[in-house]
Amino acid sequence: MKTNHSTRLKQRHAALRAAGLRPIQLWLPNTRRAGFAEECRRQSLLLQTDAHEHDTIAWLEAIADRDGWQ
C-alpha cells in the first residue's frame, strides 16, 4: 500500500521528535538571488584592506574547536 506524502512526513517528524529533536525555521541568504555573488565579492574585497582582518582570522583559528572533525 502506498503511503501518501503527508503521512510519511508526519511519521518522519514524529521520529525526529522522539529522538529529542525539535523543528526550527531558519532564514538564510538566497544564494540564487541576482547580485548575491557580486555582493559577496564586494564585501570580501573590503576586507582585504581591513587593518583587523589578519587579527580576526588568527582569533577565529585560535578559538576553533575542531576536535573530532574530519
PQR file with spaces between the fields and no chain letter, atoms N, CA, C, O and H, PARSE charges and radii, in Angstrom:
ATOM       1  N    MET     1       0.840   -1.183    0.000 -0.4000 1.5000
ATOM       2  CA   MET     1       0.000    0.000    0.000 -0.0000 2.0000
ATOM       3  C    MET     1       0.887    1.248    0.000  0.5500 1.7000
ATOM       4  O    MET     1       1.843    1.343    0.770 -0.5500 1.4000
ATOM       5  N    LYS     2       0.567    2.172   -0.845 -0.4000 1.5000
ATOM       6  CA   LYS     2       1.346    3.400   -0.978 -0.0000 2.0000
ATOM       7  C    LYS     2       0.942    4.391    0.121  0.5500 1.7000
ATOM       8  O    LYS     2      -0.240    4.664    0.327 -0.5500 1.4000
ATOM       9  H    LYS     2      -0.210    2.096   -1.470  0.4000 1.0000
ATOM      10  N    THR     3       1.949    4.919    0.818 -0.4000 1.5000
ATOM      11  CA   THR     3       1.701    5.914    1.857 -0.0000 2.0000
ATOM      12  C    THR     3       1.832    7.297    1.234  0.5500 1.7000
ATOM      13  O    THR     3       2.793    7.580    0.520 -0.5500 1.4000
ATOM      14  H    THR     3       2.910    4.697    0.651  0.4000 1.0000
ATOM      15  N    ASN     4       0.856    8.152    1.513 -0.4000 1.5000
ATOM      16  CA   ASN     4       0.941    9.480    0.910 -0.0000 2.0000
ATOM      17  C    ASN     4       2.009   10.326    1.605  0.5500 1.7000
ATOM      18  O    ASN     4       2.454   10.017    2.711 -0.5500 1.4000
ATOM      19  H    ASN     4       0.075    7.922    2.094  0.4000 1.0000
ATOM      20  N    HIS     5       2.392   11.365    0.944 -0.4000 1.5000
ATOM      21  CA   HIS     5       3.483   12.219    1.402 -0.0000 2.0000
ATOM      22  C    HIS     5       3.206   12.792    2.789  0.5500 1.7000
ATOM      23  O    HIS     5       4.096   12.805    3.639 -0.5500 1.4000
ATOM      24  H    HIS     5       2.031   11.615    0.045  0.4000 1.0000
ATOM      25  N    SER     6       2.005   13.255    3.021 -0.4000 1.5000
ATOM      26  CA   SER     6       1.658   13.868    4.299 -0.0000 2.0000
ATOM      27  C    SER     6       1.838   12.893    5.459  0.5500 1.7000
ATOM      28  O    SER     6       2.348   13.262    6.517 -0.5500 1.4000
ATOM      29  H    SER     6       1.282   13.244    2.330  0.4000 1.0000
ATOM      30  N    THR     7       1.418   11.651    5.253 -0.4000 1.5000
ATOM      31  CA   THR     7       1.556   10.637    6.303 -0.0000 2.0000
ATOM      32  C    THR     7       3.022   10.327    6.568  0.5500 1.7000
ATOM      33  O    THR     7       3.436   10.225    7.723 -0.5500 1.4000
ATOM      34  H    THR     7       1.004   11.350    4.394  0.4000 1.0000
ATOM      35  N    ARG     8       3.813   10.176    5.504 -0.4000 1.5000
ATOM      36  CA   ARG     8       5.251    9.905    5.664 -0.0000 2.0000
ATOM      37  C    ARG     8       5.944   11.050    6.390  0.5500 1.7000
ATOM      38  O    ARG     8       6.802   10.831    7.245 -0.5500 1.4000
ATOM      39  H    ARG     8       3.476   10.259    4.566  0.4000 1.0000
ATOM      40  N    LEU     9       5.563   12.270    6.039 -0.4000 1.5000
ATOM      41  CA   LEU     9       6.165   13.440    6.667 -0.0000 2.0000
ATOM      42  C    LEU     9       5.832   13.487    8.156  0.5500 1.7000
ATOM      43  O    LEU     9       6.703   13.764    8.980 -0.5500 1.4000
ATOM      44  H    LEU     9       4.866   12.448    5.344  0.4000 1.0000
ATOM      45  N    LYS    10       4.582   13.221    8.499 -0.4000 1.5000
ATOM      46  CA   LYS    10       4.186   13.199    9.913 -0.0000 2.0000
ATOM      47  C    LYS    10       4.951   12.122   10.674  0.5500 1.7000
ATOM      48  O    LYS    10       5.381   12.346   11.806 -0.5500 1.4000
ATOM      49  H    LYS    10       3.874   12.997    7.830  0.4000 1.0000
ATOM      50  N    GLN    11       5.120   10.961   10.059 -0.4000 1.5000
ATOM      51  CA   GLN    11       5.874    9.879   10.702 -0.0000 2.0000
ATOM      52  C    GLN    11       7.334   10.281   10.897  0.5500 1.7000
ATOM      53  O    GLN    11       7.920   10.022   11.948 -0.5500 1.4000
ATOM      54  H    GLN    11       4.771   10.779    9.140  0.4000 1.0000
ATOM      55  N    ARG    12       7.903   10.899    9.904 -0.4000 1.5000
ATOM      56  CA   ARG    12       9.304   11.344    9.989 -0.0000 2.0000
ATOM      57  C    ARG    12       9.465   12.384   11.089  0.5500 1.7000
ATOM      58  O    ARG    12      10.407   12.315   11.879 -0.5500 1.4000
ATOM      59  H    ARG    12       7.427   11.110    9.050  0.4000 1.0000
ATOM      60  N    HIS    13       8.553   13.343   11.142 -0.4000 1.5000
ATOM      61  CA   HIS    13       8.614   14.375   12.179 -0.0000 2.0000
ATOM      62  C    HIS    13       8.451   13.760   13.565  0.5500 1.7000
ATOM      63  O    HIS    13       9.141   14.158   14.504 -0.5500 1.4000
ATOM      64  H    HIS    13       7.787   13.398   10.501  0.4000 1.0000
ATOM      65  N    ALA    14       7.548   12.797   13.701 -0.4000 1.5000
ATOM      66  CA   ALA    14       7.354   12.126   14.991 -0.0000 2.0000
ATOM      67  C    ALA    14       8.626   11.390   15.409  0.5500 1.7000
ATOM      68  O    ALA    14       9.002   11.415   16.581 -0.5500 1.4000
ATOM      69  H    ALA    14       6.988   12.473   12.939  0.4000 1.0000
ATOM      70  N    ALA    15       9.285   10.742   14.461 -0.4000 1.5000
ATOM      71  CA   ALA    15      10.525   10.025   14.762 -0.0000 2.0000
ATOM      72  C    ALA    15      11.622   10.994   15.197  0.5500 1.7000
ATOM      73  O    ALA    15      12.378   10.701   16.123 -0.5500 1.4000
ATOM      74  H    ALA    15       8.980   10.723   13.509  0.4000 1.0000
ATOM      75  N    LEU    16      11.709   12.131   14.540 -0.4000 1.5000
ATOM      76  CA   LEU    16      12.716   13.125   14.910 -0.0000 2.0000
ATOM      77  C    LEU    16      12.441   13.682   16.304  0.5500 1.7000
ATOM      78  O    LEU    16      13.365   13.864   17.096 -0.5500 1.4000
ATOM      79  H    LEU    16      11.094   12.369   13.788  0.4000 1.0000
ATOM      80  N    ARG    17      11.168   13.954   16.601 -0.4000 1.5000
ATOM      81  CA   ARG    17      10.817   14.442   17.939 -0.0000 2.0000
ATOM      82  C    ARG    17      11.133   13.383   18.995  0.5500 1.7000
ATOM      83  O    ARG    17      11.636   13.704   20.072 -0.5500 1.4000
ATOM      84  H    ARG    17      10.417   13.807   15.957  0.4000 1.0000
ATOM      85  N    ALA    18      10.836   12.120   18.682 -0.4000 1.5000
ATOM      86  CA   ALA    18      11.127   11.024   19.611 -0.0000 2.0000
ATOM      87  C    ALA    18      12.628   10.901   19.858  0.5500 1.7000
ATOM      88  O    ALA    18      13.051   10.431   20.915 -0.5500 1.4000
ATOM      89  H    ALA    18      10.427   11.860   17.807  0.4000 1.0000
ATOM      90  N    ALA    19      13.427   11.321   18.889 -0.4000 1.5000
ATOM      91  CA   ALA    19      14.885   11.285   19.030 -0.0000 2.0000
ATOM      92  C    ALA    19      15.413   12.488   19.806  0.5500 1.7000
ATOM      93  O    ALA    19      16.622   12.639   19.982 -0.5500 1.4000
ATOM      94  H    ALA    19      13.084   11.703   18.031  0.4000 1.0000
ATOM      95  N    GLY    20      14.498   13.347   20.271 -0.4000 1.5000
ATOM      96  CA   GLY    20      14.905   14.501   21.069 -0.0000 2.0000
ATOM      97  C    GLY    20      15.167   15.764   20.274  0.5500 1.7000
ATOM      98  O    GLY    20      15.741   16.717   20.800 -0.5500 1.4000
ATOM      99  H    GLY    20      13.516   13.225   20.128  0.4000 1.0000
ATOM     100  N    LEU    21      14.759   15.788   19.017 -0.4000 1.5000
ATOM     101  CA   LEU    21      14.964   16.969   18.177 -0.0000 2.0000
ATOM     102  C    LEU    21      13.691   17.797   18.118  0.5500 1.7000
ATOM     103  O    LEU    21      12.598   17.297   18.387 -0.5500 1.4000
ATOM     104  H    LEU    21      14.293   15.014   18.589  0.4000 1.0000
ATOM     105  N    ARG    22      13.841   19.056   17.767 -0.4000 1.5000
ATOM     106  CA   ARG    22      12.679   19.923   17.588 -0.0000 2.0000
ATOM     107  C    ARG    22      12.847   20.718   16.307  0.5500 1.7000
ATOM     108  O    ARG    22      13.971   21.016   15.903 -0.5500 1.4000
ATOM     109  H    ARG    22      14.728   19.462   17.548  0.4000 1.0000
ATOM     110  N    PRO    23      11.744   21.064   15.667 -0.5600 1.5000
ATOM     111  CA   PRO    23      11.850   21.824   14.422  0.2800 2.0000
ATOM     112  C    PRO    23      12.124   23.303   14.702  0.5500 1.7000
ATOM     113  O    PRO    23      11.640   23.866   15.684 -0.5500 1.4000
ATOM     114  N    ILE    24      12.902   23.908   13.828 -0.4000 1.5000
ATOM     115  CA   ILE    24      13.118   25.353   13.869 -0.0000 2.0000
ATOM     116  C    ILE    24      13.032   25.882   12.444  0.5500 1.7000
ATOM     117  O    ILE    24      13.176   25.124   11.485 -0.5500 1.4000
ATOM     118  H    ILE    24      13.296   23.451   13.030  0.4000 1.0000
ATOM     119  N    GLN    25      12.801   27.166   12.313 -0.4000 1.5000
ATOM     120  CA   GLN    25      12.766   27.781   10.993 -0.0000 2.0000
ATOM     121  C    GLN    25      13.956   28.721   10.881  0.5500 1.7000
ATOM     122  O    GLN    25      14.186   29.553   11.758 -0.5500 1.4000
ATOM     123  H    GLN    25      12.684   27.781   13.092  0.4000 1.0000
ATOM     124  N    LEU    26      14.703   28.584    9.807 -0.4000 1.5000
ATOM     125  CA   LEU    26      15.868   29.429    9.571 -0.0000 2.0000
ATOM     126  C    LEU    26      15.658   30.258    8.316  0.5500 1.7000
ATOM     127  O    LEU    26      15.158   29.762    7.306 -0.5500 1.4000
ATOM     128  H    LEU    26      14.516   27.908    9.094  0.4000 1.0000
ATOM     129  N    TRP    27      16.037   31.502    8.387 -0.4000 1.5000
ATOM     130  CA   TRP    27      16.019   32.366    7.213 -0.0000 2.0000
ATOM     131  C    TRP    27      17.468   32.612    6.825  0.5500 1.7000
ATOM     132  O    TRP    27      18.245   33.166    7.601 -0.5500 1.4000
ATOM     133  H    TRP    27      16.444   31.905    9.207  0.4000 1.0000
ATOM     134  N    LEU    28      17.816   32.200    5.633 -0.4000 1.5000
ATOM     135  CA   LEU    28      19.187   32.296    5.147 -0.0000 2.0000
ATOM     136  C    LEU    28      19.241   33.165    3.904  0.5500 1.7000
ATOM     137  O    LEU    28      18.234   33.325    3.215 -0.5500 1.4000
ATOM     138  H    LEU    28      17.184   31.750    5.002  0.4000 1.0000
ATOM     139  N    PRO    29      20.408   33.727    3.611 -0.5600 1.5000
ATOM     140  CA   PRO    29      20.531   34.489    2.372  0.2800 2.0000
ATOM     141  C    PRO    29      20.215   33.602    1.166  0.5500 1.7000
ATOM     142  O    PRO    29      20.596   32.432    1.125 -0.5500 1.4000
ATOM     143  N    ASN    30      19.526   34.167    0.206 -0.4000 1.5000
ATOM     144  CA   ASN    30      19.182   33.441   -1.019 -0.0000 2.0000
ATOM     145  C    ASN    30      20.374   33.526   -1.965  0.5500 1.7000
ATOM     146  O    ASN    30      20.591   34.550   -2.612 -0.5500 1.4000
ATOM     147  H    ASN    30      19.217   35.117    0.240  0.4000 1.0000
ATOM     148  N    THR    31      21.142   32.448   -2.039 -0.4000 1.5000
ATOM     149  CA   THR    31      22.349   32.439   -2.858 -0.0000 2.0000
ATOM     150  C    THR    31      22.045   32.429   -4.346  0.5500 1.7000
ATOM     151  O    THR    31      22.946   32.622   -5.162 -0.5500 1.4000
ATOM     152  H    THR    31      20.965   31.616   -1.513  0.4000 1.0000
ATOM     153  N    ARG    32      20.787   32.205   -4.709 -0.4000 1.5000
ATOM     154  CA   ARG    32      20.400   32.213   -6.129 -0.0000 2.0000
ATOM     155  C    ARG    32      19.942   33.599   -6.603  0.5500 1.7000
ATOM     156  O    ARG    32      19.712   33.817   -7.792 -0.5500 1.4000
ATOM     157  H    ARG    32      20.055   32.048   -4.045  0.4000 1.0000
ATOM     158  N    ARG    33      19.819   34.509   -5.669 -0.4000 1.5000
ATOM     159  CA   ARG    33      19.344   35.844   -5.996 -0.0000 2.0000
ATOM     160  C    ARG    33      20.351   36.576   -6.888  0.5500 1.7000
ATOM     161  O    ARG    33      21.562   36.459   -6.705 -0.5500 1.4000
ATOM     162  H    ARG    33      20.006   34.332   -4.703  0.4000 1.0000
ATOM     163  N    ALA    34      19.841   37.311   -7.827 -0.4000 1.5000
ATOM     164  CA   ALA    34      20.713   38.108   -8.696 -0.0000 2.0000
ATOM     165  C    ALA    34      21.525   39.075   -7.835  0.5500 1.7000
ATOM     166  O    ALA    34      20.976   39.754   -6.967 -0.5500 1.4000
ATOM     167  H    ALA    34      18.856   37.406   -7.976  0.4000 1.0000
ATOM     168  N    GLY    35      22.810   39.130   -8.077 -0.4000 1.5000
ATOM     169  CA   GLY    35      23.677   40.050   -7.363 -0.0000 2.0000
ATOM     170  C    GLY    35      24.298   39.481   -6.098  0.5500 1.7000
ATOM     171  O    GLY    35      25.134   40.135   -5.475 -0.5500 1.4000
ATOM     172  H    GLY    35      23.256   38.579   -8.783  0.4000 1.0000
ATOM     173  N    PHE    36      23.903   38.269   -5.707 -0.4000 1.5000
ATOM     174  CA   PHE    36      24.442   37.694   -4.465 -0.0000 2.0000
ATOM     175  C    PHE    36      25.957   37.509   -4.548  0.5500 1.7000
ATOM     176  O    PHE    36      26.684   37.931   -3.649 -0.5500 1.4000
ATOM     177  H    PHE    36      23.224   37.738   -6.213  0.4000 1.0000
ATOM     178  N    ALA    37      26.427   36.886   -5.612 -0.4000 1.5000
ATOM     179  CA   ALA    37      27.867   36.628   -5.759 -0.0000 2.0000
ATOM     180  C    ALA    37      28.650   37.935   -5.814  0.5500 1.7000
ATOM     181  O    ALA    37      29.732   38.042   -5.238 -0.5500 1.4000
ATOM     182  H    ALA    37      25.836   36.544   -6.342  0.4000 1.0000
ATOM     183  N    GLU    38      28.106   38.917   -6.502 -0.4000 1.5000
ATOM     184  CA   GLU    38      28.786   40.208   -6.602 -0.0000 2.0000
ATOM     185  C    GLU    38      28.891   40.873   -5.232  0.5500 1.7000
ATOM     186  O    GLU    38      29.914   41.477   -4.908 -0.5500 1.4000
ATOM     187  H    GLU    38      27.227   38.830   -6.970  0.4000 1.0000
ATOM     188  N    GLU    39      27.836   40.761   -4.431 -0.4000 1.5000
ATOM     189  CA   GLU    39      27.867   41.349   -3.091 -0.0000 2.0000
ATOM     190  C    GLU    39      28.878   40.626   -2.203  0.5500 1.7000
ATOM     191  O    GLU    39      29.572   41.263   -1.412 -0.5500 1.4000
ATOM     192  H    GLU    39      27.005   40.271   -4.695  0.4000 1.0000
ATOM     193  N    CYS    40      28.964   39.311   -2.328 -0.4000 1.5000
ATOM     194  CA   CYS    40      29.977   38.554   -1.573 -0.0000 2.0000
ATOM     195  C    CYS    40      31.375   39.023   -1.956  0.5500 1.7000
ATOM     196  O    CYS    40      32.228   39.237   -1.094 -0.5500 1.4000
ATOM     197  H    CYS    40      28.399   38.794   -2.971  0.4000 1.0000
ATOM     198  N    ARG    41      31.595   39.177   -3.237 -0.4000 1.5000
ATOM     199  CA   ARG    41      32.910   39.632   -3.710 -0.0000 2.0000
ATOM     200  C    ARG    41      33.206   41.041   -3.212  0.5500 1.7000
ATOM     201  O    ARG    41      34.322   41.323   -2.778 -0.5500 1.4000
ATOM     202  H    ARG    41      30.902   39.003   -3.936  0.4000 1.0000
ATOM     203  N    ARG    42      32.215   41.924   -3.271 -0.4000 1.5000
ATOM     204  CA   ARG    42      32.398   43.300   -2.810 -0.0000 2.0000
ATOM     205  C    ARG    42      32.813   43.318   -1.339  0.5500 1.7000
ATOM     206  O    ARG    42      33.742   44.030   -0.957 -0.5500 1.4000
ATOM     207  H    ARG    42      31.308   41.694   -3.624  0.4000 1.0000
ATOM     208  N    GLN    43      32.117   42.532   -0.523 -0.4000 1.5000
ATOM     209  CA   GLN    43      32.437   42.501    0.902 -0.0000 2.0000
ATOM     210  C    GLN    43      33.815   41.880    1.151  0.5500 1.7000
ATOM     211  O    GLN    43      34.552   42.330    2.028 -0.5500 1.4000
ATOM     212  H    GLN    43      31.363   41.954   -0.834  0.4000 1.0000
ATOM     213  N    SER    44      34.153   40.863    0.389 -0.4000 1.5000
ATOM     214  CA   SER    44      35.471   40.235    0.530 -0.0000 2.0000
ATOM     215  C    SER    44      36.583   41.213    0.179  0.5500 1.7000
ATOM     216  O    SER    44      37.605   41.273    0.863 -0.5500 1.4000
ATOM     217  H    SER    44      33.554   40.498   -0.324  0.4000 1.0000
ATOM     218  N    LEU    45      36.382   41.974   -0.881 -0.4000 1.5000
ATOM     219  CA   LEU    45      37.393   42.952   -1.286 -0.0000 2.0000
ATOM     220  C    LEU    45      37.567   44.036   -0.233  0.5500 1.7000
ATOM     221  O    LEU    45      38.676   44.531   -0.031 -0.5500 1.4000
ATOM     222  H    LEU    45      35.552   41.925   -1.436  0.4000 1.0000
ATOM     223  N    LEU    46      36.485   44.407    0.440 -0.4000 1.5000
ATOM     224  CA   LEU    46      36.591   45.398    1.509 -0.0000 2.0000
ATOM     225  C    LEU    46      37.478   44.891    2.646  0.5500 1.7000
ATOM     226  O    LEU    46      38.186   45.670    3.283 -0.5500 1.4000
ATOM     227  H    LEU    46      35.584   44.004    0.276  0.4000 1.0000
ATOM     228  N    LEU    47      37.434   43.597    2.890 -0.4000 1.5000
ATOM     229  CA   LEU    47      38.225   43.031    3.982 -0.0000 2.0000
ATOM     230  C    LEU    47      39.709   42.934    3.652  0.5500 1.7000
ATOM     231  O    LEU    47      40.539   42.839    4.556 -0.5500 1.4000
ATOM     232  H    LEU    47      36.858   42.965    2.372  0.4000 1.0000
ATOM     233  N    GLN    48      40.048   42.958    2.377 -0.4000 1.5000
ATOM     234  CA   GLN    48      41.464   42.866    2.000 -0.0000 2.0000
ATOM     235  C    GLN    48      42.291   43.979    2.624  0.5500 1.7000
ATOM     236  O    GLN    48      43.449   43.776    2.987 -0.5500 1.4000
ATOM     237  H    GLN    48      39.373   43.036    1.643  0.4000 1.0000
ATOM     238  N    THR    49      41.698   45.139    2.742 -0.4000 1.5000
ATOM     239  CA   THR    49      42.435   46.287    3.272 -0.0000 2.0000
ATOM     240  C    THR    49      42.060   46.602    4.718  0.5500 1.7000
ATOM     241  O    THR    49      42.484   47.625    5.256 -0.5500 1.4000
ATOM     242  H    THR    49      40.757   45.304    2.447  0.4000 1.0000
ATOM     243  N    ASP    50      41.269   45.734    5.353 -0.4000 1.5000
ATOM     244  CA   ASP    50      40.873   45.951    6.740 -0.0000 2.0000
ATOM     245  C    ASP    50      42.068   45.681    7.656  0.5500 1.7000
ATOM     246  O    ASP    50      42.673   44.610    7.599 -0.5500 1.4000
ATOM     247  H    ASP    50      40.924   44.903    4.916  0.4000 1.0000
ATOM     248  N    ALA    51      42.394   46.642    8.482 -0.4000 1.5000
ATOM     249  CA   ALA    51      43.562   46.528    9.360 -0.0000 2.0000
ATOM     250  C    ALA    51      43.420   45.397   10.375  0.5500 1.7000
ATOM     251  O    ALA    51      44.424   44.884   10.871 -0.5500 1.4000
ATOM     252  H    ALA    51      41.903   47.511    8.528  0.4000 1.0000
ATOM     253  N    HIS    52      42.206   45.010   10.685 -0.4000 1.5000
ATOM     254  CA   HIS    52      41.972   43.985   11.702 -0.0000 2.0000
ATOM     255  C    HIS    52      41.734   42.596   11.121  0.5500 1.7000
ATOM     256  O    HIS    52      41.554   41.638   11.872 -0.5500 1.4000
ATOM     257  H    HIS    52      41.391   45.427   10.283  0.4000 1.0000
ATOM     258  N    GLU    53      41.730   42.477    9.818 -0.4000 1.5000
ATOM     259  CA   GLU    53      41.383   41.198    9.185 -0.0000 2.0000
ATOM     260  C    GLU    53      42.315   40.061    9.608  0.5500 1.7000
ATOM     261  O    GLU    53      41.840   38.977    9.948 -0.5500 1.4000
ATOM     262  H    GLU    53      41.877   43.256    9.208  0.4000 1.0000
ATOM     263  N    HIS    54      43.608   40.283    9.593 -0.4000 1.5000
ATOM     264  CA   HIS    54      44.549   39.217    9.962 -0.0000 2.0000
ATOM     265  C    HIS    54      44.390   38.821   11.431  0.5500 1.7000
ATOM     266  O    HIS    54      44.469   37.642   11.775 -0.5500 1.4000
ATOM     267  H    HIS    54      43.994   41.163    9.317  0.4000 1.0000
ATOM     268  N    ASP    55      44.165   39.811   12.288 -0.4000 1.5000
ATOM     269  CA   ASP    55      43.939   39.512   13.705 -0.0000 2.0000
ATOM     270  C    ASP    55      42.649   38.722   13.891  0.5500 1.7000
ATOM     271  O    ASP    55      42.595   37.797   14.701 -0.5500 1.4000
ATOM     272  H    ASP    55      44.101   40.768   12.008  0.4000 1.0000
ATOM     273  N    THR    56      41.622   39.083   13.152 -0.4000 1.5000
ATOM     274  CA   THR    56      40.340   38.379   13.249 -0.0000 2.0000
ATOM     275  C    THR    56      40.478   36.931   12.803  0.5500 1.7000
ATOM     276  O    THR    56      39.972   36.026   13.467 -0.5500 1.4000
ATOM     277  H    THR    56      41.666   39.835   12.494  0.4000 1.0000
ATOM     278  N    ILE    57      41.158   36.707   11.688 -0.4000 1.5000
ATOM     279  CA   ILE    57      41.371   35.340   11.193 -0.0000 2.0000
ATOM     280  C    ILE    57      42.183   34.534   12.202  0.5500 1.7000
ATOM     281  O    ILE    57      41.866   33.375   12.468 -0.5500 1.4000
ATOM     282  H    ILE    57      41.569   37.442   11.149  0.4000 1.0000
ATOM     283  N    ALA    58      43.221   35.135   12.762 -0.4000 1.5000
ATOM     284  CA   ALA    58      44.046   34.441   13.755 -0.0000 2.0000
ATOM     285  C    ALA    58      43.217   34.084   14.985  0.5500 1.7000
ATOM     286  O    ALA    58      43.360   32.992   15.534 -0.5500 1.4000
ATOM     287  H    ALA    58      43.479   36.076   12.547  0.4000 1.0000
ATOM     288  N    TRP    59      42.356   34.996   15.418 -0.4000 1.5000
ATOM     289  CA   TRP    59      41.496   34.735   16.570 -0.0000 2.0000
ATOM     290  C    TRP    59      40.519   33.599   16.275  0.5500 1.7000
ATOM     291  O    TRP    59      40.329   32.713   17.108 -0.5500 1.4000
ATOM     292  H    TRP    59      42.240   35.883   14.972  0.4000 1.0000
ATOM     293  N    LEU    60      39.903   33.618   15.101 -0.4000 1.5000
ATOM     294  CA   LEU    60      38.973   32.548   14.726 -0.0000 2.0000
ATOM     295  C    LEU    60      39.674   31.194   14.692  0.5500 1.7000
ATOM     296  O    LEU    60      39.121   30.189   15.138 -0.5500 1.4000
ATOM     297  H    LEU    60      40.057   34.338   14.424  0.4000 1.0000
ATOM     298  N    GLU    61      40.882   31.173   14.166 -0.4000 1.5000
ATOM     299  CA   GLU    61      41.654   29.925   14.138 -0.0000 2.0000
ATOM     300  C    GLU    61      41.974   29.453   15.555  0.5500 1.7000
ATOM     301  O    GLU    61      41.931   28.255   15.838 -0.5500 1.4000
ATOM     302  H    GLU    61      41.332   31.989   13.803  0.4000 1.0000
ATOM     303  N    ALA    62      42.293   30.387   16.436 -0.4000 1.5000
ATOM     304  CA   ALA    62      42.673   30.029   17.803 -0.0000 2.0000
ATOM     305  C    ALA    62      41.495   29.469   18.601  0.5500 1.7000
ATOM     306  O    ALA    62      41.677   28.567   19.419 -0.5500 1.4000
ATOM     307  H    ALA    62      42.328   31.360   16.206  0.4000 1.0000
ATOM     308  N    ILE    63      40.297   29.992   18.374 -0.4000 1.5000
ATOM     309  CA   ILE    63      39.150   29.546   19.175 -0.0000 2.0000
ATOM     310  C    ILE    63      38.391   28.390   18.545  0.5500 1.7000
ATOM     311  O    ILE    63      37.505   27.815   19.177 -0.5500 1.4000
ATOM     312  H    ILE    63      40.148   30.725   17.710  0.4000 1.0000
ATOM     313  N    ALA    64      38.725   28.043   17.310 -0.4000 1.5000
ATOM     314  CA   ALA    64      38.004   26.970   16.617 -0.0000 2.0000
ATOM     315  C    ALA    64      38.206   25.647   17.346  0.5500 1.7000
ATOM     316  O    ALA    64      39.331   25.262   17.664 -0.5500 1.4000
ATOM     317  H    ALA    64      39.444   28.510   16.797  0.4000 1.0000
ATOM     318  N    ASP    65      37.109   24.967   17.600 -0.4000 1.5000
ATOM     319  CA   ASP    65      37.149   23.652   18.246 -0.0000 2.0000
ATOM     320  C    ASP    65      36.936   22.601   17.173  0.5500 1.7000
ATOM     321  O    ASP    65      35.803   22.321   16.781 -0.5500 1.4000
ATOM     322  H    ASP    65      36.195   25.280   17.342  0.4000 1.0000
ATOM     323  N    ARG    66      38.024   22.023   16.704 -0.4000 1.5000
ATOM     324  CA   ARG    66      37.941   21.060   15.604 -0.0000 2.0000
ATOM     325  C    ARG    66      38.161   19.622   16.062  0.5500 1.7000
ATOM     326  O    ARG    66      38.226   18.711   15.237 -0.5500 1.4000
ATOM     327  H    ARG    66      38.944   22.251   17.022  0.4000 1.0000
ATOM     328  N    ASP    67      38.273   19.418   17.351 -0.4000 1.5000
ATOM     329  CA   ASP    67      38.492   18.056   17.849 -0.0000 2.0000
ATOM     330  C    ASP    67      37.351   17.150   17.399  0.5500 1.7000
ATOM     331  O    ASP    67      36.179   17.450   17.627 -0.5500 1.4000
ATOM     332  H    ASP    67      38.219   20.158   18.022  0.4000 1.0000
ATOM     333  N    GLY    68      37.701   16.059   16.769 -0.4000 1.5000
ATOM     334  CA   GLY    68      36.704   15.112   16.311 -0.0000 2.0000
ATOM     335  C    GLY    68      36.169   15.372   14.917  0.5500 1.7000
ATOM     336  O    GLY    68      35.448   14.534   14.375 -0.5500 1.4000
ATOM     337  H    GLY    68      38.653   15.816   16.584  0.4000 1.0000
ATOM     338  N    TRP    69      36.502   16.515   14.315 -0.4000 1.5000
ATOM     339  CA   TRP    69      36.052   16.827   12.957 -0.0000 2.0000
ATOM     340  C    TRP    69      37.054   16.268   11.967  0.5500 1.7000
ATOM     341  O    TRP    69      38.259   16.257   12.220 -0.5500 1.4000
ATOM     342  H    TRP    69      37.087   17.196   14.755  0.4000 1.0000
ATOM     343  N    GLN    70      36.557   15.815   10.865 -0.4000 1.5000
ATOM     344  CA   GLN    70      37.450   15.284    9.835 -0.0000 2.0000
ATOM     345  C    GLN    70      37.409   16.153    8.608  0.5500 1.7000
ATOM     346  O    GLN    70      38.096   15.869    7.627 -0.5500 1.4000
ATOM     347  H    GLN    70      35.579   15.824   10.659  0.4000 1.0000
